[in-house]
């Protein structure tokens, strides 16, 4: 199965000890005195990460991703000159959009 994982390093000694003693069926890995927990990232969270990264890097977002987003919100953002769309239907932030990136991400992912 092609899963993506997030890792959580537990550096606080008390939390670390509790994690070691906890009998949950979690995937742990011990490396350099740091206990690392691996968690599978859900598909929705992975999609959100990809969208946020594309917008933050100011790269055109592939049409496949754009098609998953609310068209009404995208039209509003385009009318407010916060995003631009190329002839392939890909979108990216304008200079004005970069200044309010967090609110755009919130709108798109809400």
N, C-alpha and C positions, 0 to 999 in steps of 0.2 A: 504494500500500500504506500503511495507517495504522499506522506504527511509532512507538514511543516511543523516545527516545534519551537516553542519559546523556552528559554531557560531562566530560572530564578536562582540566584546565588543567595544562600543564607549565611550571612556573615556574623550576625548577632549570636554569641555563644549560647544563650538560653534558647533562642528559637532553633538554633542548629540542633541542640540536644533534644528538644521536643520533637523535631522532625525525624531524628534518628530513632527515637523511642516509639514514635507513632507507627501503628501497624497498618496504616492505609496502604492500598495497593498502588502506590505512586512509583514512577520510574525515577530513581535517583542515581547519581553518579558522584563519586568522591574524587576530587582532584585538588591537590595542593592545600589540604586542610580546609577546603571550602566544599560544602555539600551543595550540589546543584540538582535542582528538580527540573525534569523535562515535562512539558505539558503540550499536548497536541493543540495546534491552533485551528479553531473551527474555520470552515470555508468562508463564512461571512466576515470574520475578523481578518482573515488573510486578504480578502477582497478590499476591505476598508484600508488596510495597510498599503496595498498596491496603489489605490486611488490617492491616498494622502502623499505617498512618496512621489508619484508622478506630478502632482500639483506642486509640491515643495521644490522639486528639481526643475520645475517649469518646462517639462517635456510635454509634447503633445500626447494626449491620452488616446489609446487605440479605440477604434470604433466599437470593438467588442465590449469594452468597458463603458463607453459612453452610452451604448444601447441599454445598459442595465440601470442607468440613472433616470430620475424623473425629468421628463422633457419640459414640463412647465417651469420647474426650477431653473433648468439650463437656459431656457428662453429668457426668464427674468434676469439671470446673471449676464446674459449676452446683451440684453437691452440696457443694462446698467453699466456696460462697458467693463465688466469684471472678468469676462472670459471671451476668447475669440474662437471661432470655428474655421477650420480650413476646408478646402473643397472636397476632402475625403470624409468629412464629418468628425474629424478628431478635434478635441478642444484643448486649450491651455489657458493659463491665466494671463491677463494683461498686466501692465505695470501697476495700474490701480488695483487690480485683483490681488497682486502679490502683497500689497499693503494690508489687506484685510483677509489674508489667507485662512486664518483660523475660523472666521465666521463663514467663509465659503465652504470649508470642509464640513462644518457643522450643518449647514443647510443641505449640502449634497447628501450627507450620510444620515440625516435625520429620518 
